[in-house]
Amino acid sequence: MTSEFGRTANRMAVETARASLDDLMAWVGVDGLVAAIREPGLLAAIDQHSATVRDTLGEHVTDVTALAEYAREVHAAAFVDGHLLPDLDRLDWSNAPSYLLRLVAVCALAEAAGCL
């Protein structure tokens, strides 16, 4: 007897993670990456955050569920540390908090890995 549960649960986890990354890209990724294209210093900062994410996730850096979980952990830690969500319409990306830059880096890596 075989079960579809494992495959169904895994597919659901992947789709949930993909939706989470899509939401993250819509929330901070697009604006952050557009700002980075315009500001070389910001792009360099996001690249440094991307390197940290790559170092942390290792071979899982292209895994949609690992990237989504990493982003969730960054967001949760920022919340626990008392960081309020900034008004992105008024945010000066050159002075963005590091947790936002880390989340933008996750978006960039997810896009590069085809996770979005």
Buried (B, 14 or more C-beta within 10 A) or exposed (E): EEEEEEEEEEEEBBEEBBEBBBEBBEBBBBBBBEBBEEBEEBBEBBEEBBEEBBEEBEEBBBBBBBBBBBBBEBBEEBEEEEBEEEEBEEBEBEEBBEBBBBBBBBBBBBBEBEBB
